[in-house]
């Protein structure tokens, strides 16, 4: 297969552009690991580690908003080329850091780049995919996300005993992977769907100006916030933010819950987390098989039930090692059938080309902010009343699943992946 043919292959685009998910997950997990390894060399306290982690989260949120908006205005390819270069610079700075200030600057670059890359890259994938495989390919990006988590955990197991040197190695490897991604992304053409929509937008505005007609810019942010698209923005944003509370607690605080609450060990928790990741990949395979068929919502319903069961068990029987194991294994299925993968699909289907990345960036940022706020009180809640914490997560998950079952499916799809349909829609929205 020639380079040109490879560049046009939907799977090639999915893997190369989808490395945004791998690098985003790797940045988050690596920072949590490396800050501990940097503790002695940089005299980091628990408070400073928490502040650095919060800085990374905040910059991912800012990056998602800015990157999504720029991707809709200036093109998918141009923006994710710049963001991946920024990722490399941030990772190199963190690997070579000699002061806490260098760590802070590196985290700003790394977080902003990871956040900005994600919505633009997923938009590129959805716009390059055949209609009958669009959901499947978008869902596959979550497999790459899990891959990023497993890769960093594997590196941590190998270099975790080397102290700060091990931390530098982890960031250096991420920089090397990102450089390879830069080279691979040079094979990708711009999204034809975006290019056609942008050309129609420009021509429609020029025609309106020439005729003296009043017009609105179909690509302006106000067109997203003051149109029918505000409904899916709110609905899908609420679903993602609320459902992510379960995933964030499971990912960010699993070690704490196993060790401090259930009285287990880090080694046991790590083994369970590995098993959870493997089961999660199996669940993602099922999601990919169902998402483009009439059985999509059946899969979602099963995932929703498993998620509620997963967090309801410790809420009822108490928080101990067996109940946490059941939570991890059940949520590995439920969360991947009715969680972030389906959010990614909805975020592509319900918004037009000129707003697709912007809308996803806004929803990602909102979700990160909510997760960061809840994370501030999660350890205290887990220590004071762990069953109450799991009851609250179960209740929140029930709200999210209700939104996914009864609200979002009623919202009309944007359905503008067809350039002709997109052009007609843009022309109609331009003239006031």
N, C-alpha and C positions, 0 to 999 in steps of 0.2 A: 504493500500500500504506500503511495507517495505521501510526502509531507502535506501536500494540499488536500488530499483525500482524508488523511488522518485528522487534519484540522477541522474538517467538516463532519467528522463522525460524532454523533451525539454522545457516545460513550467517552470518546477522547475529550470532548469539551467538558463533560461531567467530571471526569477524574481530575483534569488539569485545573479547571476553574474551582471545582469542589474541594481542592486542597486548602481553600480558605477555612473550611470547617475543621480540617485536621490541624492547621496551624493555630486557629483560635482556641481549640480545646487544649492543644499542647502548651500554648502560652499561659493559660490559666493554671493547669496542673503543674507545669514547670515552675511557675512563680511560687506556688504554695510549697513546693519541695525545696527550691533553691534558697528561699529566704531563711528557712531553717538551717540549711547548710552554711549560709553566710553569717549566721548569728554570732559566732565567736570572732571571726575576722573583723566584722564591722561593729561589734558591740551592740547588736540589735536587741531591743527589748520586745516583750510581747506587744506593747502598744505600738511600737514602730513597725513591727511586722504587720499588725492589723492595718495601720495607716497605709503602708505600701500596697497591701492587698486591695484596700478600698480605692487607692489611686488607680490601680489597674482596671478595676471594675468601672470606675467613673469614666476613664478614657475609652473603654470599649463602648460605653453608652454614647459618648460624644462622637466617637468615630462612626458608629452606626448611623446616626442622624446625618452627619456631614457627608460621609461617603455615599449613603443612599441618595441624597439629594444631588450630589455632583454626578453620580452615575446616570441619573435621569436627564441631567442637563447636557453633559459632555460625552457620554458614552461609557459602556461597560468596560471595554478593553483599556481605554486610556486611564480610567480611575484605578482599576485593580493592578495596573502596571506600577503606578506611583505608590500605592499602598503596600505592595509586596516589597518594594525597595525600602520603604520606611521600616517595615518589619525586620528586614535584614540589619539595618543600622541600629535599631533598638536592641536586637539580640546580641549583636557584636559589642555594643556599649555595655550591656549587662554582663557579658562574659569577661570583659576587660575592666570592669568597675574597680576603682581603688578608693572611692569615697561614697557615702550614702547619697550625696547629690547626684553622682553618676548613676546610681541605681534608680533614683527618682526620674531622671531624664530618660533613661532607658525604658522604664515602665510606661512613661507617657507616650513615647514613640511606639512601643510594642502594642500597648492597649489600643491606641488610636488606630493603628494600622490593622489590627485584627478585627476591630469593630467595623471599620470602613470597608474592608474587603468582603465581608460576609454578605450583605444584602445585594451588592453589585454582582458578585460571583453567582449567587443563586438565581438572580434575574437572568444572567447570561445563559445558565443551564436550561431554565424553563423555556426561554425563547429559542433555543437551539434544538429542543427535543421534539420528536414527532408527537402529535396530539394523543395517540394511543399509549404513549410511554412517558408522558410528561411527569405525571405523579411518581412513577417508578424511579425516574432518574433524579428528580428532586429529593425523594426520600433517601436515595443512595448516599447523599451528602452526609446523612447522619451516621452511616457506616464509617465514613472517613472521620467523623467527629470521634466516634468510639476508638478508632485507630489511633488518633492523636493521644487519647488518654492512655491506652495500652502502651504506646511507644515510650511515653515519658515515664510511666511506672516501671517499664522494663529497664530504662536507663537508670532510674533511681535505685533499682535493685542492684545494678552493677557498680555504680559509682557512689552510692549513698554513704559508704564508709570512708570516702576520701575527703570529707569536709568541704571547704570552699572550692577546692580544685574540682571536686565532683560537680558542684554547681556550675562552674565555668564551662565544664565539658558539656553539660546538658544544654546550656544556651548556645554554645558554639555549634553543636549538632543541629539545633533548630535553625541557626543562621545558614548552615550549609544546605539544609533541606529547602529553605526559602529561596536560596540562590538557584538551586535546580528548578524550582517552580517558576522563577523568573524566565529562565531559558525555555522551559516548556511552553510558557504562555505566549512567547513570541510566535508560536505556530497557530494561535487562535485568531481568526478574523473577528471584526466587530459584529455584534448581534445585528443580523439583517432586519429583524423585527424592529429593534430600536432605531436603526438608521432610517428605515422607511417612515416610521412615525415622526422622527425628528424632521425629515425632509418635508413631510406633509404639513407639520406645524409651521415651519418657516415659510412655506409657500402660501399657506392660508392667511397668515398674518400679513404677508406682503400684498396679497390680493385685496384684503380688507382695507389696508392703508391706501392702496392705489384708488379704490372705489370710494373712499371717504366714509366707509361704513364703521360703525362702532364695533369693537371686537374685544375679545378676552383671550389671553394666552392660555391655551389648553394645557401647557406644561407648567404653568405657574403653581406654586405651592398653594395659593388660595383656591385654585381649582380643585385641589384634593380636599381641603378643609371646609369648603363651602359647596359641596355637591353631594350626590348620593353616595359617594365613596366614603364619606365620614361614618356611615353606618357600619360597613365592614371593618373600617379602621378601629372603631370602638369595640365591636363584637370580637374580632379576632385578637385584638390587643388585650382585652380582658381575659379571653380564654388562655392566651399564652402566659400572661403574667400570673394568673391565679394557679393554673396547672403547674407552672414551673416551680411553685413553692415546694411541692413534693419532691421534684427532681433536684432542686437546689439543696434541700435538707439532706436528701439521700447522698448527694455527691460531696457537699462541703463538710457535712458533720457526721458522716458515717463512722469515721475513726473515733470521734469524740463519744458518740453514743455507745459503740461497742466497748470502749475501754472505760470511760468515766461513769457511764450509767449502767451498762450490763455487766461490768467487771470482767470483760474478756481481755484479749491481747491484740496488739497491732498486727502480729503475724496472722492470727485467726481472721481478723477483719480484712486483711489484704487478700487472703485466699478466697473469702466470700465475695469480695469485690471483683476478683478475677472471674469467678464463676458467674457472677451477675453480668459482666461484660460479654462473656461468651453466649449466655442465654439471650442477652439483648440483641446480639447480631442475628441470632436465629429468629427473634421476633421481628427484626427489621426486614428479614427476607420475606416473612409473611406479609408485612405491610406493603412491600414492593409488589407482591403478587396481587394484592387486593385493591390497591389505591386507585387504579385506573378502571376498575370494574364496578358493577352494580352492587358488589358486596363490600364496598368501602365502609359504609356506615355500620354494617354488621360487625366488621373488624373493630371499628371504633367502639361500638357498644360493648364488645367483649373486653377490650382494653380498659374501658371506663369501669366495668364491674371489677376487674382484677385490681385496678388501682385503688378503688374504695376498699376492697377486701384486704389489700396489702397493708394499708395504713390503719384500717379498722381493727385488725387483730391485736396489735400491741395496745391500742386504745382501750380494748375490752379486757384482755387477759394480763396486761402488764408488759413492761419493757424489760426483756431478758434476752439472752442469746438465741434461744429457739424462735421467739417471736420476731426478732430483728432479722434472722435468717429467712424466715417466711416472707417478711416485708421485702427484703432485697430480691428474692427470687421471683415473687409474684409481680413486683413492680418492674422487673426486667422485661417482662412480657407486656404488662399493662401500659407502662410509660412509653413504650415504643409503638404500640398500636393506637394510643389515644393521647399522645403528647407532642413533643416538638416536631417529629417528622410530619404529622398532619398539619401543624401550624405552617410549616414551610410550603406545603402544597397549597393551602388556602391563601397564603400571602401572595402567591403567584396568580391564582385563578381569579381572584376577586377585584384586582386592580388593573387599570389600563397601563400600557407600556410606559408612558411618560410619567407615571406615578409609582410604578411597581417597586423600584428600589427605595424610593423615598418612604413609602408606606411601611415597608418592612423595616427600614432603619428606625423609624419612629417607634414601632412596636417592640423591636429588640431593645432600644434604649429604655423605654418605659418598663419593660420586664426586668432589665438589669437593675434599675433604680429600686423597684419594689423588692427584688431579691436582696439587694444590699441593705435596705432598711430592715427587713425581717431578720436578716442574718445577725444584726446587731444584738437582738434579744433572744435569738434561738438558744445559745448555750445556757443562758440564765433560766429559760423556760424548761429546758431539758433537765437541768439539775433540780429545779424546784418542783416540777410536776410533769414528768415525762409522758404519762398517760394523757394528760391534758394537751400537751403539745401534739401528740398523734391524733387526738380527737379533733383539734383545730385544723390540722392538715387534711383529715378526712372530710371535714365539713367544707373546707375551701375547695378540695378536689371535686366534691359533689356539685358545687356551684359551677366550676369550670366545665364539668362534663355535661351539665344541663345546657350551658351555652353552646357547647359543641353539638349536642343532639337536637336541640329545639330551636335555636336561633340561627346559627351560621348556615345550616343547609337551606334555609328559606331565602337567603340572600342571592340575588341573581349574579351569575358569573360575568366578569368583564367581557370575556370571549372576544378579545381583539388580537389574538395571536396571528390571525389571518391579516396580512398587510392591507388588503382591500377593505376589509371591515374596519380596521383601525383607522385608515385614511378617511373613510366616510364619517366615522364618529368624531374625529378631530375637526373636520370641516364644519360639522354641525355645531360643535361646542365653541368654535372660534367666533362666529357671528353672533352678536348679542341680539 
